[in-house]
Amino acid sequence: MRATDSKWIEITYGAIGVFADDGTMDLGELNFLLGLALKDGVIDDDEKRVLRSIFSKVTQGQVSPAVWARIKEVREKHEI
């Protein structure tokens, strides 16, 4: 297994911690997950799948406007 093969697993485990804390996501937590995905500079298909799943659990009313804007930006930029 290549090192990049396990990045999506790291993102998944990271998300568990994010949502277990208070059931929502702040900007620091979002940037942490994105940092994992972008460790090698690319978000591959598996990472996109995991991030898509994470983002689908977040609604605009649950997060700050900054977090919502960042999610929208990442979705557009990386086609998630």
N, C-alpha and C positions, 0 to 999 in steps of 0.2 A: 504494500500500500504506500502510495506517495504521501508526502506531508500534506499536500493540498487536499487529498481525499478526505481527511478528517476534519477540515475546517467547518463543514456544515454541521458536524456533530458538536463541535465547540460552540457554534452559534445556537444550536438547539438547547444545549445545557445552560448556556448563558441566559437564554430567554426564560428558562424555568426559574432561575433566580430572580430575574426582573419581575415576573408576574407573581411569584410566591411572596415577594416582599410586601406589596400593597395592592396588587391586582391591576396595576397600571404601569405606564412607562414615562420616565422623565427624559430630558434631553441628554443627560449624562449616560443613562442606561442605553438609549438608542445609539448614541455615538460609540459606546463600548461594543455593541453588537455589530455595528457597521465596521468598526476597526478590525474585528475578527474576520469579517468577510473580505475586507480590503487589504489584509495582511500582505498579500502578494500582488496587490494593485488591480486585481480582476475579481469580479463577482461571477462565478461560474453558474451553470444551470442548477446544480444541487443547492448552492447557497441561495440563489434566487427563489427556488422552491421553498426553502425554509423561511426566508425573509417574507415571502408572499403570505405564508401561513401565519407568521407572527403579526404582520401588518393587518391581516384580515380580522384579528382578534381585538384590534384597537379601533375605537370610534372617535370621531372628532370631539364629542362631548366629554370623553374620558381624559383627554390630554390637553396640555397647554397649546396655545396657538403656535408657539415655536416648534413644538414636537410635531404637530400636524403638518406644518409647512415643510419641515425636514423630511417627513415620510413622503409627502407628495413630490418633493424634489428628488429624493432617491428613487422613487418609483419611475419617474420620468427619465432621469439620467441613465439608469441601469436597466430600463425596460422590465420592471418587476411588476 
